Amino acid sequence: MILQTVHGRLTPTNCAVILMDYQLQFAVSINSADADILIHNGINVAKTAKTFSVPTLLTTIGQANFGGPIVSGFQEIFPDREPINRTALSIFEDSMVLAALERIGRNRLVIAGLWTDFGVAASVQQARQLGYEVFLVVDACGDITLRAHAIAIQRLCREGAVPMTWLQMLLALHRDWAPPEAYDVLFNIAENHASAYGLEIQYSRGGLDERQTRLANDKPGERGWPNAPGFRSNH
């Protein structure tokens, strides 16, 4: 049986990440979610992009007189990446952004940033009009009110943006367990940053390490379970 190719799948080689306007002035006014968690989620997007070598753009708007500097955590992940500062609301009205995307040459964009109903919404709408597939990391976007954020997300999804969380982005990019380093790449990010899922990984990993150590040290005839009540050996 021949299966149809599934379109729209994110891979490290077919997408680019745009982290928009994670600036101090915008961050301190966030009320749609806990600002610390939201910025943390944005940094997780940056770490995921860096881990999988996905081309990434950092942008700011009115850095000198409006939005302020970018949150330092993003610059620490990309120390050699200068944020593209612009004056237009949409990043697609900035010639430097357009030139960078032209060089990257990918038509799937993962977008996250501040504020949702400000620069993010204008940019996602224009990206869709230009024919880009847009994946919007909703838990790494925020606005000055929950209503503004929620309505913007609904509107952008109706216009074709695909909503996802930062963890869903990580799992979408990390689909192949064959490479030896694959297991550690996923676990190192999720264990430290994925809340309850990270705690579950820590618990599972600790139990797995303990079991592997015990089995490595045991001799086949000395394991307790063959002698447990009700166990009948065929030998």
N, C-alpha and C positions, 0 to 999 in steps of 0.2 A: 504494500500500500504506500502511495506517495502522499506525504503530508504537505499541506500548504505552508509556505514560509510565514512566520509570525512577524509582523512589522511593529515597530514602536518599542522594541526592547532596548533598554539602556545597557551599554557596555562601556568599559573604559576607553575604547577606541572609536566610539561613534558619537560622543557627547562632549560638551564643554560646560563648565560651571561658571556662573556669574554671581558673585557675592556683592550685593548692592547696599551701599550707604550705611554700613554698620559704624555709625559715627556717634560720638558721645552725646551730642545734643539730641539726637533722635532716641538714643537708648534710654536716657533718663526720663523721657516723657511717655514711655511705653506703659499702657494700662490694659491691653488686651490679654496679657498673660504675665506671669512673673518675669520681670526683665532679666534677672540673672539666669534663669533657666533658658529663656529665649536666646540670649547671647551665647550661652553654653551650647545650645543646639546649632547655632550658626557656626561656631568654632568646630563642632563635630562634622558639619558639612565640609568645612575647609580641610580638616584632617583626613576625611575620607577621600576627597579629591587629591590631596597630596599623596596619600598612600597608594592610590591606583594610577598615579601620574596622569590625571585628567587635566587638560588645559584649563586654567582658571584665571578669570579676570576679577580684580578688586576695583570697585568704583566708589567715588564720593561725589557729593553735590555741595557746592558752595562751601568748601572746606575752610576757607579763610574767614568768611563772614556770616555763615549760616549754620552748617551742620557740625563744624568742628572736626578734629582729627579722627581718624579711624581707630576703633578699639584695638588696643595693642596686641591682643591675642591673635588677631588675624595676621598682623604684620610679622609676628614671631613665627608663624607657620610658613609664611612666604616672605622671608627677610629681603629677598632680592627683587620683589615685585612692588613696583610703585603704583599705588592706586590711581586710576584715571579719574581726575577731577573734572567735573562738567558744570554747566549752568542750566542746561535743559532738563526738564522733568524726566523725559524718557531717555534712556541710554542710547536708543537708536537714532537720536538726533545729534549725537556727538560723533565727530569724524574719527577721533582716536579709537573709540569703541568699535565703530564700523570697520576700521582698518584692521584692528586686532582680530575681530571675528572673521574677516576675509582671509587673514593669514592662517587662522586655525582651520577653517574650511569644514565645519561640522554643522549639521542642520538640527541637531537635538540639543536643547539648552536646559540645564538645571539651574533654576533661579531661586534665590532666597535673599531677603533683605528687609530694610526698614524704609519708610512706613508702607504697609501693605496697600493702602488706598491712596498712595502718593506716587512716588517714583516707581515702585514695584508694579502697580496696576497699569500705569501708563506704558511701561516697558514691555510687560507681558502682552498687552493688547497689540502693541505695534509689532512685536515679534511674531504673533500669530498672523497679522496682516501681511507680513513679509514672507510667510510660509514656513517659519520655524516650528518644530514640535517643542512644546514647552512643558517641563516637569517642574511644578511649583512646590517647594519644600515648605509646607504650611506651618509646621511647628518651629520653623526658623524665621518666620515672618511675624511682624507685629505692628500695632498701630496705637494711637492715643486713646482709642476706645475699643471695646470688644465688638460693638455694633459695626464700627467702620471696618474692622478686620474681617468679620464674618460676612458682611455684605460684599466686600471686595472679592473674597475667596469664591463666594457663590457666583458672582458675575464672571469672574475669570474662568471658572470651570465650565460655565455655559458657553463661553467663547472658545473652548477647546483645550484649555490648560489641564494637565493631568496632576491632581493633588497627590502628594506623598509626604511621608515623614522622613527625617534624616536617617532613621534606622532602616526604613524601606529602601532608601537610596543606597545605603551600604550593602544591603542584601541583594539589591538588583545588580550592583556592580560585581559582587562577589558570588559568582554562580558556579565556579569550577573548583572542586576540592582536590583535583589531581596534583597540582604543584605542591611540593613539600612545604612551602611557606604559607600555603593558603589558610590552613587551620589557624596559625598564629596571627595572621593579619586580621582575620575576622574577630578572633577572641581578644586581641590586644586592644582594639577599639571598643568593642561592645562591652567587655568586662569592666572597663573603667568609666564608660559614659552612658550606658543604656539602662540606667535606673534598675527596676525590678528584674529586667532581663539580664542585666549585668550581674546582679546578685545571684541569679539562678546559674549563670555560667560559672561564677566563682565557686558555688556549692558543687556543681556537677564536676568541674575540673578538679577540685580538691578530692572529691570521692574517687574520680577516675585515677588520679595520680596515686592515691593510697592503694586502690585495688591492684594497679599495675605493679607497684612495689611489692605488695604482699605475694602476688602470683609469681613474680620473678624470684623471690626468696624461698618460696615453698618448693618442696619436692613432691612429685606427683602423688606418692602414696601417703603424704602427710596432711593433705587438705582435709578440713573437718567435714565438708559436706557429704563424702561417700559413706561415712559412718553414722550419719544422722539417723534418728529413728524413722523407720518406714522405708529407708533406702535399701534396695536389693541389688547387689552386684551380680552381673552375669558371668563374672570371672571366678 
